[in-house]
Amino acid sequence: MPAPARAASQKAKLLQLLQSEVVQTNHELNQRIGYRYSARIHELREDGYIIDTVKSKGDVNRGTVVYVL
């Protein structure tokens, strides 16, 4: 799949995941979308979607953030 088509597909899949009302962590998005999921989040924000990034607290989830649409 060409890069622009792949990016559009990832963006659509990411939007669907964020709209599912299931908490999506950076680790889950990395597995489901790929390493460039943050670029797709940036694109969705540019399209007008408000996506909050919430940092997880505690040693167990260190380095984990949650994305909320």
PAPAMI-499010 format. One record per residue: residue in one letter; x, y, z of N, C-alpha, C in turn. Coordinates in steps of 0.1 Angstrom, whole numbers, plus 5000, padded with zeros to 4 digits. Layout:
BEGIN
aXYZXYZXYZ/...
//
This chain:
BEGIN
m500849885000500050005000500950125000/p500750224991501550344991501350425004/a502450505007502450575020501250655023/p500850745013499650825016498350745019/a498150635012497050545015497150485028/r498350435032498550375045498350475056/a498750595054498550705065497050725066/a496350735055494850755056494150645063/s494650525060494050405066494350405081/q495550435085495850445099495050555106/k494950665100494150775105492750735108/a492050665098490750625100490550525111/k491550425112491550325122491750395136/l492650485137492850555149491550635154/l490950705145489750775148488650675153/q488550565147487550465151487850415165/l489150385168489550345181489250445192/l489550575189489350685198487850705201/q487050685191485550705192484950585199/s485650475201485050355207484750375222/e485250475228485150505242485850405251/v486750335245487650245253488950315254/v489450315266490750385269491850335260/q492550425253493650385244494950445250/t495850355254497150395258498150405247/n499250475249500250485239500750345235/h500850255244501350115241500350045232/e499050055235498049985227498050045213/l498150175211498150245198499350205190/n500450185197501650145190501550005184/q500849925191500549785186499549785175/r498449865176497349855167497549945155/i498250055156498350155145499750145139/g500750145148502150145144502850255151/y504150265149505050355156504750505153/r504050525141503750665137502350705141/y501750645151500450675156500350825160/s501450875165501451015170501351115158/a501851075147501651165135500151165131/r499551045132498051045129497251125139/i497651125152496951205162497151355158/h498351385154498651525150497751565139/e497551485129496751505117495251525121/l494751435130493451445135493151585143/r494151625150494051745157494051865147/e494851855137494751955126493451965119/d492751845119491451835113490351895122/g490751925134489751985143489251895155/y489751775155489451685166490151725179/i489451725190490151765203490451625209/i491751605210492251475216493151515227/d492751475239493551505251494551395254/t495651435259496751345263496851345278/v496551235285496551235299497751145304/k498651195311499751115316499351025328/s499750905327499350805338500350835350/k499850815362500650835374500850705380/g502050695387502350575394503450495387/d504250415395505350345390504950235381/v503750175383503350055375503250095360/n502650215358502350255344503350365340/r504550365345505450465341505650475326/g505650605321505850625307504550605299/t503450585305502150555298501350685297/v500750705286499850815284498550755278/v497450825281496150785276495650895267/y495050855255494550945246492950945247/v492351055248490951065249490351165239/l489351115232488651205222487451265228/
//
